[in-house]
Each structure stands twice: as structure tokens, then as C-alpha cells.
Amino acid sequence: MNSTPASQYTWAGRFSEPVSDLVKRYTASVAFDQRLWRHDMLGSLAHARMLARQGILSAQDLADIERGMEIIRLEIENGQFQWSMDLEDVHFNLEKRLTALVGDAGKKLHTGRSRNDQVATDLRLYLRDGIDDILRLLGAFQRALLALAKREAATPMPGFTHLQVAQPVTFGHHLLAYFEMFLRDGERFIDCRRRVNRLPLGAAALAGTSYPIDRAFVAAELGFEAVCENSLDAVSDRDFAIEFCAACSLFMTHVSRLSEELVLWMHPRVGFVRLADRFCTGSSIMPQKKNPDVPELARGKTGRVHGDLLALLTLMKAQPLAYNKDNQEDKEPVFDALDTVTDTLRIFADMLADGIHVRADAMQEALQQGFATATDLADYLAKKGVPFRDAHAVVGAAVKAAEQKGVALPELSLAELQAFSPRIENDVFAALTVEGSLAARNHTGGTAPAQVAAALLHARKRLETLLVSVSA
């Protein structure tokens, strides 16, 4: 088995047996954690400034470190940096290059810290930026959703329970249900960000450091709201990553519900919407096909993000304090969840903006099936003094008769309806129209077009308030 000399590693002083190439490949993380480079550099520079401020590093050492870091930044951005698996991870790769550039100053940078608190800091910085990106994208997505809901605020469609026609609603009202889900998602990401935004650096390996460090200074330099209060917890905690993946999982669950409805609505037997061609693909064998690939794939990617959450929960289950090598496996689920959510938000914002054509005629036609205003007849009778349970039974019998006759409830004659209850009068037909049914639900949260218009205004204010709180 091939091996790498132990002397190549910064921790090699304790070891005499070389590291095998298989172990090297198995334990290396640089292939995926190199995306943390920018945040690693930010953390290192803040740490170096603190060390210099505390008199632990000289001013010249700090200047050399800053100069070397700038060279490395340019090398990475220009694609000239040579990443090495032999150096295990992003931290050692950057440290090795810094030392090659500035000598002993690079070797001094790690004074008073460990990779344990270093990587925890990097991941928190990375995730904080990722949450900010998600919240900006979520804002654009929600604005597109509200714009579509506004255009269709008064468009009647069947509301469903058990996938059976239940009662009339408007398409705008239906979309506003998703607004509520996604607004809660935004609140969850904001709440998660508060717990992400705490500084672990200074905890060192697990017990803190003997150097006179100033953690509050580093926290302020990096924009953290607070420091992690316990050194053991600081290096071993991954609750923030789990919480982030949980928020991503709920968001994707909501996306999957919307996706499922888009797939159903696009089905020729339903035909409520048409998706723009750029969100669909065809078949390799059936030339007539137009497949709703984007919503279908979003359903599938939901399971992927749920898997990221489960991976992290399993990773942390029964881990003793403090840091364990297991935690190297925390990054890929976080990266995958973040990438999936951000891509989904970009695509769905575009699709909602101008990629969905609503077919109001098909929705109206569907409302003629399934006796959508049957509950309105029961409410009509209850308002006439019939106990609701008795009214329910009366309407059930009327529906059965209409079904046998092959007509809708409003198509029964007054005499036929009165055979079921003498309380029914000629004004019943206004209550049995779709328009009457919608208008009757004129209360906060109801589907009356006037209420939907008011809800849209309120929704936009709530969204902007949320987004202002993010920027603040």
C-alpha cells in the first residue's frame, strides 16, 4: 500500500509510521471543504489582528500575514492556486501556502487556536452568508408568487379535500396559502441565523487557550452577535447546521406540495395551467409529450434535502464531547441543502414570474362538477332555522337526486328542491352560484375576492417587514 511520509503533516511530530494513501483519501476533505476558503481567510485575518492587538504577534507578522493572504486570494480567484489532497483540508492548504509566501509569520498564525474552533467558525461564516442569500432569493420568489396571486385574485377554481371537489375558492386565495408557508420558512431561516451567528473561535481544541486572547474583538471583526459561551460546546456543536437543514427540509416540503399541484394542474384531464416550454422537456420516443420536469424534479430533490437533515442527525447521535472526526462529515449535507434550496428558489421565482399560464376556463368548467356549492345550500337552510345536521342530511339527499338525474344542484327546479325542504325559497339560486359562494366568505382569511385583495396588501407588507428585518 502506498504511503505519504508523516513528516509532511503539521501534526507529524508525534508519528513515526507513514500515512497510507488509502487513509489519506479516506480522511481528506479538501475536495469539498475548499469552498470555505474565503471564510477561512476572513477568520484567520480577524484572528491575526486580535493576536497583534494583544501583543502576541508583532505588527510586522500581521503585515506579512495580510500580504500573504491577499496573494492567496488572488491566486484562488484566478484559478492559479494548487489544492493538494496531501494537505487534508482547506485549512492546511492555505496555511502551507501562506508559510511558503511569508515564512515564520505564517507558522505563527495558528497561535491560540485549533482546527476544531477554526472549522466551526468557517462553517458558521459560510452558513450565515448562505442564509442571507436564501432570504434574498426567497424574497424575490415570494414577490413573484404575490404578483401571480394578484393577477388571479378573483379567478374561481375548485378547492379540494382528499383530491375531491370541495368548495369554490379563488386561485389567488389558493396561492396565498403557499405564501403563508414560505413566509414561515423565511422566519425559520432568520431565527436559525441568530443561532448560527455566534463565534466559536477562541475555544481552541476544546478547553480554551492559555494566551490572553480577546474573543469579543474577533466577534466584532467578523460580525458575530455573540461568542459561544462554553469551549467544549463551541467546538462540538452542530445544532446550527442541523437546524439549517431542518429549515431547508421544510422549505422543500412546501415546494414539493406546490410542485405536485403544478403537475396535476398541467395534466390534460385537469388543464388548469400550462407551463412555459423552458420549464419542461419532451420524450425521446413520444413526440407529443411535454413533461413538467422542473416541478417533478423539485419533488425528487425534496427527498435529497430530507436526506441531508437525516445525515446530520445521525452524525451527531451519541457523539461524546468534544470534537470528533465524525464532524468532518457535516459539510457535504449542509452544502448540498444550501445549493439545492438556492437553485430551487431561482428557478421557481422565474417560473412564477411569467412561466405559468392560468386557464380560467378549465377551472370554471371543473367547478360545474362535484357539487362545489353543496355546503352553501346547507348554510342557506341553517340560516333559515334548520339545524345544521338536519340541513346536512337534506343537502345530501338533494345531491344524490341531482347525481342520479345527471345535473348540478342549481339545475334542479325550485319545486324539486322544495321537495327536500319547504324552507327553500327562490332566493336559494343566488346562494348556489360560484360567485355567491365566494362572496359569502367575506371575513379575514376567507376566499371572497374582496378579502383576497386585502390579504394581498397585508401579505406584501408582512413580506417587506420580514425582509427589512433581514437587512437590519
Summary of the structure (lengths in Angstrom):
residues: 472
radius of gyration: 30.5
end to end distance: 55.8
largest distance: 99.9
contacts: 1515
relative contact order: 0.10
helix: 67%
strand: 6%
